[in-house]
Each structure stands twice: as C-alpha cells, then as structure tokens.
Amino acid sequence: MNRVKDEIVMHFRIGAVHASVSTPIRALRRQYLALYRDFQVQRPADDSIRIEVKRGEFSLGHRRRYAISVNSRPRFEPTRFDEVLPYIEWTINWELAHVMRQYLQLHASSMEIDGRGVIFPGVSGSGKSTLTVGMITRGWRYLCDELALIHAKTLQIHPFPRAICIKTPAFPVVESLGIRTRGARHYHKGFKGDVTFFNPLSIRPNSVGRVCPIRYVIFPTYTRGAAPALTPISRAQAVFDLHRVCFNLLGCRTLGVNVLAAMIRGADCYQLVSGEISETCDLLGRLVKQEGMRSALSA
C-alpha cells in the first residue's frame, strides 16, 4: 500500500490479473480490502490495471458524483456510493480485453476439480454465480464467476478469483448452502439491482484453483422447480455457442475461433438444466466422479 498525496494506492494480484486501486475515500478502501485483502501485494506489476476513484462534483440533483478512471482515462461517474465498488469491478473486467490480449475471454464462470477445468458459459441470469458457490461448498476450486481466461497458446484456463457477485433474490439459495448472508453489505449493480460480494476464501479456505486444461464445457440454464439434467452436445455446437459469449473474439492475439476449436478438442460438452441447487451440485459431482472411476479403471 502506497500513499500518493492525499490518496492511498492499494496493489493486488488477483490470479492472472494485476490491479491497483487509488482513492482518498476511506470507506471504499475498507470495502475493497474486505474482499481482496488475501490478494494484496506490496508493489504494482508493470501491466497493472490502474483504477482511480475520486469524489466528483455534485450533480444537478444535488447528489455527489464519484469519478472513476482507468489507466488515466475517465470511465464512469456514478451518483450513488453503493454503485462505486460494482463499477470498479466492471471497469477491470472490460479493461482486460485491452491489456490481456494473450487470453481469449469468455463470459463464463470457471472452476477446477482435481486438475481438470470446467467452464459454465452463459448470459447474466443463467445461474452461473450461484452454481459456482454451490460447487465451492462441494470441494471444487474457484477460478472466476464472470470470466474464463483461456491462454491462446497453452489453451489452459487461468484463475481470476474476483469477488463472487450474488443477487439478493438468490440469498435464500446461498443460505441453504450454509453460507451466512445476514449482515452482508448490499451494493447496487445496474439492471441486476441489489447484490452482495463474497471473497471466495471466506466460503472455504484454499478454495482458489490453479491453471488447468479444459475438461468440461457446460452451458447452464436455471429453471425454477426443474429436475436437474445434463444433455450431451457436440463440440461443433459448443464452439458455435461459445463464440456468442466471447468478449474478444477479434481482439485476441490469436484468432479467437481457432482458439475455441483447439481448446475444446479434449472437452466433453453439455447443456445443463439446473433447478434445486443441492440436486444440481449432486448431478455435477456424479459427472466428474464417473470420469475419475473410468480413468482409474483404464490406468
């Protein structure tokens, strides 16, 4: 942590992502450290994403503005303090496409189990983050709830263990997993409404995963009250669906379609209908357990 004039600069290494957050706002520093203290480092990396947050001018409605910039470029001016931290998270996500072009970046949660990578691609509202929390409680290890960072040369997933964002309507589901939500700080995140954030290490110690190859690509769709079901799909269909959730298909240093085709050659691909969280987690657990048994028998 460094001091620059009246501001304090905090540096973080969040898996593959380096970020520095500079702000004179003490409450914001406390909130950010509550989520990322485990990832704090003393010095910034050369490729660190530099976020600066300052108190801005008052708006016409007499509300305080907050000026958020990234790498010295103005980006957002929220008028609510409870929007500032979500905007920081959003800013870092979008900046990755410009500064980390060695990775193909998919809108997907990503996890690791016994050295095998699992990605859950999908749009907002498909239940990715809640499913991610459920699998962490079952011993799976967390890579990210928003992005799958696929290295274009090695085709492996790299961790970016950002704080897990859960919408308040999903609190009862999270509570059913044994995770306390009472007293959690609420933030406002655009059309998602009120959300909270969880440090993955607060859910389970040593829950952050490692770099790994992709073994499963599973497209989830949450259907309230549905019986969980996995339906195999072809790799060709999976590549077609994946290109729709790729943030930098043309901005990656290697042609994105080629990366998608190559990374999926060793993966099994499924559509998942997810319903009750425990039953869905059981189904996914059986999937990887069966493969482990087949591998042991063939060894």
N, C-alpha and C positions, 0 to 999 in steps of 0.2 A: 504494500500500500504506500503510495507516494502522495505528497502534498504539493499542489501547484497553486500558488497564491492562496485564495480562499477555498479552493476546491481540493478534494481528495480523490486520487485516482486509484482504483482497485483493478488488479490484474487477475485473470482467470485462464486456466487451461481446462476446457470442458471437453474432454476426449480429444478429438481431432481439431477442435475449434479453439482458437485463442481470442479472447476479448478483453478489452479494458473499458471500464466504466468510470467516467469522471463526473462528479456532481458535488455542489455545496449543500445539497439537501440531505440533512442528517437522517430523516425518516426513510428516505428512499435507499440510502446506503444500508440501513438496518434491514430493510425488507429484502434487498438483493442478497446481502450476506446470509440471511436466514436460509436462502435457497441454495447458495453456491459457495458457502464457506469451505466445504470439503474440496473445492476445485481451485481455491485461491493460490496464487503463486506470487513470488516477490518481484519478478521482473517481467516486462512485456516481451512477447515474441516479435520478431521483425514483421510478421504478417498479421499481427493482432488487429482485430476489428475494433476501432476506437469509437465508443459511444460517449457523447457528452450531453448532459441534461442540465438545463438552467431554468430558473424562474423567468418567464417572459412578461410581456406587458399584459395589462388587463384587457379583456375583450369588451365589445360593445355592451354585452350583458353583464358587465362588471364581474366577470369571472376571471380568475387568474389563468393565464396561459403558461404552458410548460414547453420550452423549446428543446427538441430532441434532434441532434445531428449525428451523422455517422461519417467518420474519416473526414471531418471538417465540412461536410455537406449538409445543409438543413434538410430534415426529413419530415418530422411531424410536429404539430402544435396542439396537443390535447388540452382541453379546458377543465378536465377532472383529474384530480391527483390519483384516483384509483384506476385511471387508464394508463398511467405512465409506465408502470412495470410491464404490462402486456405489450405496450408499444416498443419497449426496449427488446423484448423477446422477438417480436415481429420484425423489427429492424435488423437484428442479427441474422434471422432466417433468410431474409431477402438479400442481404449483403453477401451471403455465402455463394450465391450464383456468380458474383463478380470476382470474388477473391480466391475461391477454391475450385477453379475450373478443372483440376485434376480428378474431381469426383463427379459422377453422374448423381443427380439429386432427385429423389423420388418423394412424392407426398405419401408417406407410409410410416407406420410405426415399425420398429425393427428390434429384434431380440436375438439372444444367443442361448442355446441349450447344448451343453456337452460339446462345445466347439463347432456347432452347426448353426448357421444363421437362418432366421425366419423373418420374412417381411410381410407386413399386413398393409397393402396399398389400399387407399380409399379416400374419398372426399370427406369433408367435415360432416359429422353426424352419423358416420358408419360404425361408431363404437370402438374405434382403434385405441383410444387412450384408456377407457375403462377396461377393455380386454387386456391391455398391457399391464395395468395394475393387478388384475386377477392372476396373470401368469407369473408376475414377480412373486406373489404370495405362494405360488406353487414351485418356486425354485428356479424359474427361468431368469436369465440375466438381461438387464436393460441396456439397450443401445440408444434408442430415441423414440419419442412418441409422435414425432411430426415429420421426420426426415429419415430416409435411408441413404447414407452416403456410400456410394459404390465407387471404389477406386477404379479408374478407367483401365489401368494396366493389369493390376492383380485380380480384379473382379471381386475383391473381398469387401465386406461391409465394415466400416469404421465407426466406433462409438461416438456419439454426440449426446451425452446424458443430460440434456437440458431438463429443467423442472417440468414435471408432468402436469398438464393442464386438464382439470376436470370441471365440467359444467355443474352448477349447483343442482339441477334436476337428477344428476347421477349420484348425488351424495348418499342416498339410501343404499344403492348398489355397493358403493365403496365401503360403507359401514358394515354391510353384510359380509365383507371380506375381512373384517376385524381391524379396519383402519379408521382411526378416530377423525371425524371431520368437525366435531363441535369445537367452536372457538377458532376455526380456520379463518384467515383473513380473506375477504372477498375482494375481487377486482372486477372491473367492467371491461369486456373484450368485444366491442363492436356488436355484430349481429348474434354472437354467441351469448350475449348477456352476461350475467354474473358467473364468475369462475373462481376457482382457487388453484394454487400450485403446490405440488408436493416435491420435495427433494427425494429422488428415488432411494437414497441411502437411509432416509427416515422410514421407509416402508420395510426394508430388510437390509441389514448390513451386508457389505460385499455383493450388492445386487447389480453392479455395473459390469457389463460384459466386455469381451475382448474382440479384437479384429478376427473375422472368421469368414469362411466361404458361405455362399447362399445354398441352403438345402431345401427350403420350402418357400413358396410364394403363395400366400393365402389371401384371397380377396373377401373381406368380411362385409356382411350386411346385417345390421341389427333389426330384428323383427320381434316386437314385444309379444311374449307368450308363445313364441315358436319353439318347436323342438330343435335343438342344435343339429346341424347336418353338414357334412363335408361332401362335396361333389367334385371328382377329378375333372380337370380341364386340360386341353393340350397346351404344350409350350408355345405354339404359334398363337393361340388365343390369348395366352398370358402376355406375350410381348405386345400384341395389339392393344390390350387393356392397359399395360404399363405405360405406353407412350403417352396416354392421356393424363397421367399423373406425374409426368416428368417436368421439373422446373427449368431444366437447362438442356433440353434435347439438342439444341443447336449451339449452345454456349459451352459445352464440354469440350476439352481439348481433343478428345477422340469422338468421332461421330456417334451420337447417342444411340441410334438404332443398332449399330454394331455392338456397342457395349451391352445393350439389353439382350440381344440374341446370344452373345457369348456367355453372359453371366447366368443365363437360365438353363444352359445345357445340362447341368448336373442337378437341377432342381425338380422337385415334384410340385405340381401346381393344382390349386383347389379353389372353388368357391365355398365360402362358409356362411351358412345362415346361423347367426348367433342369437340366442334367446336368454334364458336364465343363466347368470354369469357362472355359477359353480358347475352346471352341467356342460356349458361351453368349454370351460377350462379342462374338465374331465375328458372331453372328446379330444381336445388338442394334446393332452397328456398321453392319451392312448395312441395317438398317431405316431408320436416320436418314440414311445416305448416299443411299439411293434417293430419299427425300423431298427431300434437298438437290438432287439432279440434276433431279427433276421441277420444283422451284421455279425452278432456273436456266433450264430449257428454256421455261418459261411466262413468264419475265420479258421 
